[in-house]
Amino acid sequence: MDGRSRHAELVERLIAMVEAGTAPWQKPWDASSGLPPWPRSAISGRPYRGMNFLALLSTGLADPRWCTPRQAERRGWRVRSGARASTVWFFAKISPRDTRTGKKYIVQRLAQVFNIGDLDGPPAHDAPSPVDDTYSAAAEVMARSGAEVFHGADRACYLEPTDSIHLPDAQTFRGIGDYYATALHELAHWTGHRTRLDRRFGRFGDPEYAREELRAEIASLMLSSLVGVPHDPGPHASYVASWLAVLRRDRREIVRAASDAQRIVDWLCASEEVPKCSQAPISSARVRIARRS
């Protein structure tokens, strides 16, 4: 199977998971019982990003570490019989300048990776211990963003015309974790303003609206994993039908949504500085938040 076929296979699998309600961003994750592990390289510790994040998280495997067969062989690790590889994509290099067009192109490669849980020989995964002040990192993300947030609303929303986030009072949520989970979802929408990442919001019920909700929901899952807050897809379950309409119309939309969600997280949290993501909550001291002028 070539790279294009593998890519199509993954896209179809993710769409099928959305139909079944089992896509990673459709599952509830509780900070007290373990957040979704952010997949990362077992060799460099660097996190997988965008579509690779979704591809590996969707396997449901508990160990967040992955490596190629060659990397495993170099370290004397053995892939167990029957283990199944997953496909990841990366940008390998910039091509030589095209003599006809004068342009250069980024060359995309694919690699097969195995979960460390399917290998014999690697050291055990040591997940960091939960911290006392679980939500300090989430609070810092909100504060450093500079977003204007108003409380006392009857529902959570981001209003593009006033560029402001409106939330119910914190005490009306089931817990402070649910408050921050909701706030971060709306903060993901806030990044789409034309003065920031400049996304189109659309009107309720149209495809642009569904695309924006899909991006915010995937970004919300990523942020939950980074800063240790719950992820509750319940309030957004009604968007599934509109997501599916968009995804079926254009199979590449899930790829663009994952890429845009990663941009949201990068903009808010400089996530490239957080290579040790795992299923345990992490403190604000372990998250480098980019200061904005």
C-alpha positions in Angstrom: 0.0 0.0 0.0 1.5 3.4 -1.0 1.5 6.6 1.1 -1.7 8.0 -0.6 -3.6 4.8 0.1 -2.5 4.7 3.7 -3.5 8.3 4.1 -6.9 7.6 2.6 -7.3 4.6 4.9 -6.7 6.7 8.0 -9.1 9.4 6.9 -11.8 6.8 6.3 -11.1 5.2 9.7 -11.4 8.6 11.5 -14.7 9.4 9.7 -16.0 6.0 10.7 -15.1 6.8 14.3 -17.0 10.1 14.1 -20.0 8.2 12.9 -19.7 5.7 15.8 -19.1 8.5 18.3 -15.6 7.1 19.2 -13.3 9.7 17.6 -10.7 10.9 20.2 -12.3 14.3 20.6 -15.8 12.7 21.1 -14.7 10.8 24.2 -15.0 12.3 27.7 -11.7 12.5 29.5 -11.6 13.1 33.3 -8.5 14.8 34.7 -8.8 12.7 37.9 -8.8 9.3 36.1 -6.3 10.1 33.4 -6.2 12.3 30.4 -5.5 11.0 26.9 -1.8 10.4 26.4 -0.1 12.8 24.0 1.7 10.5 21.5 5.4 11.2 21.3 8.6 9.7 19.9 10.2 7.2 22.2 13.6 8.3 21.0 13.6 12.1 21.0 10.6 12.7 23.2 9.1 15.1 20.7 5.3 15.1 20.5 3.5 14.1 17.3 1.5 16.9 15.9 -1.7 17.6 14.1 -3.0 14.6 12.1 -0.3 12.4 13.6 -1.7 13.2 17.0 -5.1 12.0 16.0 -3.8 9.0 14.1 -1.9 7.6 17.1 -4.4 8.7 19.8 -7.2 6.9 17.9 -5.4 3.6 18.3 -6.5 3.7 22.0 -3.1 2.4 23.2 -2.1 3.5 26.7 1.6 4.0 26.2 2.3 7.4 24.5 5.7 6.4 23.1 6.2 5.3 19.5 9.2 4.3 17.3 10.1 3.0 13.9 11.3 -0.7 13.5 14.8 0.6 12.7 14.9 2.7 15.8 13.8 -0.3 17.9 16.4 -2.6 16.2 19.2 -0.1 17.0 18.3 -0.2 20.7 17.9 -4.0 20.8 14.1 -3.8 21.2 12.0 -6.5 19.6 8.5 -6.0 18.0 6.2 -8.7 19.3 4.6 -11.0 16.8 1.3 -9.8 15.6 1.9 -6.1 16.6 0.3 -3.7 14.2 2.1 -0.6 12.9 0.6 2.8 12.5 1.4 5.4 9.8 2.7 8.9 10.5 3.6 11.6 8.1 6.5 14.1 8.3 8.1 16.7 6.1 11.5 15.2 5.1 13.1 18.0 3.1 12.6 20.7 0.5 12.9 19.5 -3.0 15.4 21.0 -5.5 14.0 23.9 -7.5 11.7 22.8 -10.3 13.3 23.7 -13.6 10.0 24.3 -15.2 8.2 26.4 -12.6 11.1 27.7 -10.6 9.4 26.6 -7.3 10.6 24.4 -4.5 8.3 21.9 -2.8 8.2 20.3 0.6 8.6 16.6 0.3 6.2 14.6 2.6 7.3 11.2 3.8 5.5 8.5 5.7 6.8 6.1 8.3 5.5 3.1 10.1 5.7 3.3 13.9 5.0 0.8 16.6 3.8 1.5 20.1 6.3 0.8 22.8 3.7 -1.3 24.6 4.0 -3.8 21.7 7.8 -4.1 22.0 10.0 -6.2 24.3 13.0 -4.5 25.8 12.1 -0.8 26.3 12.1 0.7 29.8 8.7 1.0 31.4 6.7 4.3 31.0 6.9 6.5 34.0 3.9 8.8 34.0 4.4 12.0 36.0 2.5 12.2 39.3 -0.5 14.4 39.5 0.1 17.8 41.0 -1.7 19.6 43.8 -2.6 22.7 41.8 -4.0 20.9 38.7 -5.6 23.9 37.1 -2.9 26.5 37.4 -1.7 25.8 33.9 -5.2 26.3 32.4 -5.6 29.5 34.4 -2.3 30.8 33.0 -3.2 30.0 29.4 -6.4 32.0 29.9 -4.6 34.9 31.5 -1.7 35.1 29.1 -3.9 35.1 26.1 -5.3 38.5 26.8 -8.8 37.4 25.9 -11.7 39.5 27.2 -13.9 37.2 29.3 -17.2 38.1 30.8 -19.1 36.0 33.4 -22.7 35.7 34.3 -23.9 34.5 30.9 -26.6 31.8 30.5 -24.4 29.9 28.1 -20.8 29.7 27.0 -19.9 31.4 23.7 -17.4 33.4 21.8 -18.8 36.5 20.1 -16.8 37.6 17.0 -18.4 41.1 16.6 -17.3 42.1 20.1 -14.3 39.8 20.2 -15.2 38.6 23.6 -15.8 35.3 25.5 -18.9 34.9 27.6 -19.2 32.2 30.3 -21.6 31.3 33.1 -20.3 31.9 36.6 -17.6 29.3 37.6 -19.7 28.1 40.6 -22.5 27.0 38.2 -20.3 24.2 36.7 -20.0 20.7 38.2 -16.4 21.6 39.1 -13.6 24.0 38.4 -12.2 21.5 35.9 -15.4 21.6 33.8 -15.3 25.4 34.0 -11.7 25.5 32.5 -12.6 22.9 29.9 -15.4 25.1 28.6 -13.3 28.2 28.8 -10.5 26.7 26.8 -12.9 25.5 24.1 -14.2 29.1 23.7 -10.6 30.4 23.8 -9.9 28.1 20.8 -12.7 29.9 19.0 -11.2 33.3 20.1 -8.0 32.6 18.2 -9.9 32.6 15.0 -10.4 36.3 15.0 -9.1 38.1 11.9 -6.4 39.8 14.1 -5.0 36.5 15.2 -5.3 33.2 13.2 -8.0 34.6 10.9 -10.5 31.7 10.4 -14.0 31.9 9.0 -16.7 31.3 11.5 -19.8 31.1 9.4 -23.4 31.0 10.6 -25.0 28.3 12.7 -26.0 25.4 10.5 -23.7 26.1 7.6 -20.5 24.2 6.6 -18.1 27.0 7.8 -19.7 26.9 11.2 -19.2 23.1 11.4 -15.6 23.4 10.3 -14.9 25.9 13.1 -16.6 23.7 15.7 -14.5 20.7 14.6 -11.3 22.7 14.9 -12.2 24.0 18.3 -13.2 20.6 19.6 -9.9 19.0 18.5 -7.9 21.9 19.9 -9.9 21.6 23.1 -8.8 17.9 23.4 -5.2 18.9 22.7 -5.3 21.7 25.3 -6.9 19.3 27.9 -4.0 16.9 27.4 -1.5 19.7 27.8 -2.8 21.5 30.9 -4.7 18.8 32.8 -8.3 19.7 32.5 -11.2 17.4 31.7 -12.5 17.1 28.1 -16.3 16.9 27.9 -17.7 16.5 24.3 -21.3 16.4 25.6 -22.1 20.1 24.9 -21.0 19.7 21.3 -22.5 16.3 20.4 -25.2 18.0 18.4 -22.6 19.0 15.8 -21.8 15.5 14.8 -24.2 15.4 11.8 -22.8 18.7 10.4 -19.2 17.4 11.0 -20.0 14.3 9.0 -21.6 16.3 6.2 -18.4 18.4 5.9 -16.0 15.4 6.2 -17.9 13.3 3.6 -18.0 16.2 1.1 -14.2 16.7 1.4 -12.1 13.8 2.8 -9.1 16.2 3.3 -11.1 18.4 5.7 -10.1 16.2 8.7 -6.4 16.8 7.8 -6.9 20.6 7.6 -8.9 20.6 10.9 -6.2 18.7 12.7 -3.6 21.1 11.3 -5.6 24.2 12.3 -6.2 22.7 15.8 -2.5 22.3 16.2 -2.0 26.0 15.2 -4.5 27.0 17.8 -2.6 25.1 20.5 0.8 26.5 19.3 -0.5 30.0 19.4 -1.9 29.7 22.9 0.6 27.5 24.6 3.8 27.2 22.5 3.2 23.4 22.6 6.4 22.7 20.8 8.1 23.5 24.1 6.1 20.7 25.9 7.5 17.4 24.7 6.6 15.4 27.9 2.8 15.3 27.5 1.2 12.3 29.1 -2.1 11.2 30.5 -1.3 12.7 33.9 -2.2 16.4 34.7 0.9 18.7 34.5 1.6 21.8 36.5 2.1 25.3 35.1 5.8 25.0 35.8 6.0 22.3 33.2 4.2 24.3 30.5 6.1 27.1 28.8 3.4 29.7 28.0 4.4 32.1 25.2 4.2 35.7 26.4 2.4 37.9 24.0 3.1 41.6 23.5 
